[in-house]
Amino acid sequence: MRLSAELQDAIQRETDKVDHRKLAQATAQITEHYKAADFSTPAVASEAHRAAYLAVRLPATYAAIQRVFAEIKLRAPREEIVSLLDLGAGPGTVLLAAAEQFPQLQQATLIESDAGWIAVGKRLAEQSGSTIVQQAQWLKQDLRSGLTCEKHDLVVISYTLGELPQAAAEAVLNKAWKCAAKFLVVIEPGTRRGFAAINAARSALLANAAMILAPCPHHFTCPMDAVGDWCHFSQRVERTSQHRQLKGGALGYEDEKFSYLVAAKSAAPSKGARIVRHPGKHSGHVKLALCTAKGQIENRTITRSSKEAYKRTRKAGWGDLWIE
Ligand SMILES: C[S@@+](CC[C@H](N)C(=O)[O-])C[C@H]1O[C@@H](n2cnc3c(N)ncnc32)[C@H](O)[C@@H]1O
């Protein structure tokens, strides 16, 4: 996955406003902050931090969001997403991804507590060719101070829930679910900590009669803890030359690890099992780690002798649904 040339240019214009040495310093600071995952102080607290986020984090969060939206389209192809509510919008990453994935989108509301982010988001929006992006409504509001909202088809909390204290996260999640007419999406970093936030959200939503559209093909207790693992996926994203300069390393891409949940107000039961690790593709056989409809982690080996299944499995990737 790569960012559009339009978005890359808009980001470049923002990062050009910050002296290169300051940008490199800010990149190191936010990277350290996210690694430490201590959100008692905000990770992004200055213009230089915001520019660094655009250069080195937005491409990855954007790619993860795109992947999750593609999953909604795959699992619920007939559902139209006409309205969007984004909680903890930052530079409007969710809006930019939604405008590409959901062409029927007519109305978008973005809630963000940081005035600096709202200003950046509006500048990025001005440079977008999309009317829905240009016309989105930005609200400066602290999610912890009680959220009022109208129903929106799709509500998204992307890389934000885990930054809130636990009690606030629970309250925001409950409110977000009430604001959702069709789907609520929660995305977090694909770390044990990020997964713990997703798993807690999953339990709370199931207790509120939610259907889990993805990634889980079941509504049982998540089996990952029991096998000492955590549910996460990986999205490859092309790195720009600026990204390589700021973060070092020679690779032309990075793999963003993320955990996510799509809760639906109504959904047909999932068919198949979710592939929860990179498939091991060997000569004549493929090894799969699956989360099954029974709510269990199972390892399977598909050999060349199962012709049709083998052919399909060779094309399957981590995060795909796999149908027996
Ligand atoms: C890591 S950024 C994620 C931005 C964007 N959603 C994305 O996926 O790229 C987290 C965002 O949540 C916002 N945020 C954190 N706590 C908040 C709160 N209590 N109320 C509103 N926004 C908040 C931050 O200001 C920041 O913009």
PDBQT file of the ligand as one rigid body, heavy atoms in Angstrom, charges set to zero:
ROOT
HETATM    1  C1  LIG A 401      -2.214   8.495  17.907  1.00  0.00    +0.000 C 
HETATM    2  S1  LIG A 401      -3.266   9.801  17.447  1.00  0.00    +0.000 S 
HETATM    3  C2  LIG A 401      -4.323   8.967  16.271  1.00  0.00    +0.000 C 
HETATM    4  C3  LIG A 401      -4.777   9.892  15.209  1.00  0.00    +0.000 C 
HETATM    5  C4  LIG A 401      -5.612   9.233  14.111  1.00  0.00    +0.000 C 
HETATM    6  N1  LIG A 401      -6.864   8.721  14.628  1.00  0.00    +0.000 N 
HETATM    7  C5  LIG A 401      -4.840   8.143  13.396  1.00  0.00    +0.000 C 
HETATM    8  O1  LIG A 401      -5.272   6.982  13.443  1.00  0.00    +0.000 OA
HETATM    9  O2  LIG A 401      -3.819   8.431  12.774  1.00  0.00    +0.000 OA
HETATM   10  C6  LIG A 401      -4.360   9.959  18.847  1.00  0.00    +0.000 C 
HETATM   11  C7  LIG A 401      -5.251  11.175  18.730  1.00  0.00    +0.000 C 
HETATM   12  O3  LIG A 401      -6.237  11.154  19.746  1.00  0.00    +0.000 OA
HETATM   13  C8  LIG A 401      -6.359  12.466  20.277  1.00  0.00    +0.000 C 
HETATM   14  N2  LIG A 401      -6.837  12.355  21.655  1.00  0.00    +0.000 N 
HETATM   15  C9  LIG A 401      -6.219  11.757  22.691  1.00  0.00    +0.000 A 
HETATM   16  N3  LIG A 401      -6.961  11.900  23.804  1.00  0.00    +0.000 NA
HETATM   17  C10 LIG A 401      -8.054  12.609  23.449  1.00  0.00    +0.000 A 
HETATM   18  C11 LIG A 401      -9.201  13.081  24.159  1.00  0.00    +0.000 A 
HETATM   19  N4  LIG A 401      -9.327  12.860  25.448  1.00  0.00    +0.000 N 
HETATM   20  N5  LIG A 401     -10.142  13.774  23.464  1.00  0.00    +0.000 NA
HETATM   21  C12 LIG A 401     -10.018  13.999  22.145  1.00  0.00    +0.000 A 
HETATM   22  N6  LIG A 401      -8.965  13.588  21.428  1.00  0.00    +0.000 NA
HETATM   23  C13 LIG A 401      -8.000  12.899  22.058  1.00  0.00    +0.000 A 
HETATM   24  C14 LIG A 401      -4.939  13.009  20.224  1.00  0.00    +0.000 C 
HETATM   25  O4  LIG A 401      -4.911  14.427  20.321  1.00  0.00    +0.000 OA
HETATM   26  C15 LIG A 401      -4.482  12.481  18.885  1.00  0.00    +0.000 C 
HETATM   27  O5  LIG A 401      -4.824  13.346  17.856  1.00  0.00    +0.000 OA
ENDROOT
TORSDOF 0
